[in-house]
Amino acid sequence: MGLFGKKKPNSFLGVDIGASSIKVVEFEAKKGRPVLLTYGYAELPNAEAGESLFDQAKETGELIARVCKEAGTTSTATMTALPTSHVFTSILSLTNGKDKRQRQSAVDAEVTKLAPLPLTEMILQTTFLDEEKEEKAEKGKKKEKKEDEKPEGEKSTESKTKHKQFRVLVTGSAKTFIQKYIEIFKTAKLNLQAIDTESLALIRSLVGKDKGAIMIVDIGSKRTTLMVVEAGIPFVSRSINLGGDTVTRAIMQQMTLSEEDAERIKRDLGTASVGGSGLAGDLPKVLETLMLPLVNEIRFAFQLYAGMELAQIKKVEKIILTGGSSHLPRVPEYLAEVLNMNVYRGDPWARVVFPKDLTSVLEEIGPRMSVAIGLAMREME
């Protein structure tokens, strides 16, 4: 699933443009599995608060080109992702039409009421969620037809069922925003094969084929994305202005330090003794500024999901943490205790083949690479 796509490439390059960094991963497919060719990342210069990287197409494109050169990537066929904050997404339940044209007309009519922009100003991707069920229903109809041809005494007593409703996932973004992506990758001299969404990339790298109800919490430097996934479909997606920089600012204020010194202390939290903090999971006191509002947002997302008519499971089973700031100490333990559920850091490399001597390095950078890994996996679906 993506907003647009072309012919499959021979190797797969995923490029994630984050709020404060560029991440690149290149895979090739061997026996149906992604094999790591190379990876790279770089911090973005001048990534000030409120400043959009997409207004700096030339600079961002040049930085991507430099990261790819230093990483030694060979593929130019590239997948990237729209940030959740710039994506319109909705799951609809509509009356089943006679054919795909009628269905699409029904979808367009409903999306017109919900979308933030006129449809002529957006690029939309429509994914029908119940096609597998419909195929089974169609086979059932054929079976019933054969049953009707039998003598009266040999007919099955099974009742006929009609699939009257269909569910559809609609994802889209403004054409003007997507054009900025095209300009960035043109500057980087990369062939943009597809634009996906961060949500779908994260599902691909962290959830895979798990059909349960799972929450993904992607904690970046400036923003956090919360997503409830059921059977691989994002039912709830929220992006909030909360991230690792929240902790940096708290340290700066509490200790009257420069940003550089505050960042160093934040990085050292993982090696410092946190026992006796008095908080759930022995969370370091300074992380309260991030975790208290985050817990409230998580609970609100749970409520949204539980109240959705189209959701089938209704209760989230576990939380997967990812993102560059998910490495902050005792965060999984804190959330597990406060929310009384299983919480763990996701491993986006779990389904990737790579040299064993890279294990420790890849484990360390894994959380920040989850989106790029999911993008590079896109054409292997």
Secondary structure as GFF3:
##gff-version 3
##sequence-region A 1 381
A	DSSP	beta_strand	11	17	.	.	.	ID=ss1
A	DSSP	beta_strand	21	30	.	.	.	ID=ss2
A	DSSP	beta_strand	33	43	.	.	.	ID=ss3
A	DSSP	three_ten_helix	53	55	.	.	.	ID=ss4
A	DSSP	alpha_helix	57	71	.	.	.	ID=ss5
A	DSSP	beta_strand	77	82	.	.	.	ID=ss6
A	DSSP	three_ten_helix	84	86	.	.	.	ID=ss7
A	DSSP	beta_strand	88	95	.	.	.	ID=ss8
A	DSSP	alpha_helix	100	114	.	.	.	ID=ss9
A	DSSP	three_ten_helix	119	121	.	.	.	ID=ss10
A	DSSP	beta_strand	122	128	.	.	.	ID=ss11
A	DSSP	alpha_helix	131	148	.	.	.	ID=ss12
A	DSSP	three_ten_helix	152	154	.	.	.	ID=ss13
A	DSSP	beta_strand	165	174	.	.	.	ID=ss14
A	DSSP	alpha_helix	175	187	.	.	.	ID=ss15
A	DSSP	beta_strand	191	197	.	.	.	ID=ss16
A	DSSP	alpha_helix	198	202	.	.	.	ID=ss17
A	DSSP	pi_helix	203	207	.	.	.	ID=ss18
A	DSSP	beta_strand	213	219	.	.	.	ID=ss19
A	DSSP	beta_strand	224	230	.	.	.	ID=ss20
A	DSSP	beta_strand	233	240	.	.	.	ID=ss21
A	DSSP	alpha_helix	244	255	.	.	.	ID=ss22
A	DSSP	alpha_helix	259	268	.	.	.	ID=ss23
A	DSSP	three_ten_helix	269	271	.	.	.	ID=ss24
A	DSSP	three_ten_helix	280	282	.	.	.	ID=ss25
A	DSSP	three_ten_helix	285	287	.	.	.	ID=ss26
A	DSSP	alpha_helix	288	306	.	.	.	ID=ss27
A	DSSP	beta_strand	318	322	.	.	.	ID=ss28
A	DSSP	three_ten_helix	324	327	.	.	.	ID=ss29
A	DSSP	alpha_helix	331	339	.	.	.	ID=ss30
A	DSSP	beta_strand	342	345	.	.	.	ID=ss31
A	DSSP	three_ten_helix	356	358	.	.	.	ID=ss32
A	DSSP	alpha_helix	359	377	.	.	.	ID=ss33
A	DSSP	three_ten_helix	378	380	.	.	.	ID=ss34
###
